[in-house]
Amino acid sequence: MNEKTRFMLALIAPAALVLVLFQVVPILTGANASFRDWTLYDPKRTWIGLANYIHVLRDAEFLGITSASPGAGSFSPSFCCR
């Protein structure tokens, strides 16, 4: 590895580290939490798979909100683009 390559890596490494710490890690943590039955007051984190997503997609209130929004089912807020 020549000096120019090491210099470029030294400039890119801090930005890549910040990107991983503040974007990738929270996304993966949130994805992991979405597949678990996890509450703040109960430290048990039981794996439930897709049950949370199935529950949301069968919820009448959620379906009512998404069908009333512009775009017929898009996840945009209902107060936008009237």
SVG drawing of the C-alpha trace seen along z (x, -y; Angstrom):
<svg xmlns="http://www.w3.org/2000/svg" viewBox="-61 -21 65 37">
<polyline fill="none" stroke="black" stroke-width="0.4" points="0.0,0.0 1.6,-3.3 1.5,-6.6 -1.3,-8.1 -3.6,-5.1 -2.9,-5.2 -3.6,-9.0 -6.9,-8.5 -7.9,-5.7 -6.9,-7.9 -9.3,-10.6 -12.2,-8.2 -11.9,-6.1 -13.4,-8.6 -16.3,-9.4 -17.0,-5.7 -16.8,-5.1 -19.3,-7.9 -21.6,-6.6 -21.6,-3.1 -22.1,-4.2 -24.9,-6.7 -26.7,-5.2 -26.0,-1.5 -26.0,-0.4 -29.4,-2.1 -31.0,-0.6 -29.9,2.9 -30.9,2.4 -34.3,1.2 -34.7,4.1 -33.7,6.5 -36.2,4.9 -39.0,5.1 -38.8,8.9 -39.0,9.2 -41.6,8.7 -39.7,6.0 -40.9,3.5 -38.9,1.0 -40.0,2.2 -39.4,5.9 -35.8,6.9 -37.0,10.1 -36.6,9.8 -38.6,12.8 -38.2,13.5 -41.6,13.4 -40.6,13.1 -43.0,11.4 -45.9,11.3 -45.4,7.5 -45.7,6.8 -48.8,9.1 -50.4,7.4 -49.9,3.9 -51.1,5.0 -54.3,6.5 -55.0,3.4 -58.1,1.6 -56.9,-1.8 -53.6,-1.5 -55.4,-0.4 -57.9,-3.2 -55.2,-5.8 -53.1,-4.5 -56.2,-4.2 -57.3,-7.7 -53.9,-9.2 -53.0,-10.5 -51.7,-7.8 -54.2,-5.1 -52.1,-3.2 -48.9,-5.2 -47.3,-6.0 -47.4,-9.7 -49.2,-11.7 -52.8,-12.4 -52.4,-16.2 -50.0,-16.5 -50.8,-17.4 -54.5,-18.1"/>
</svg>
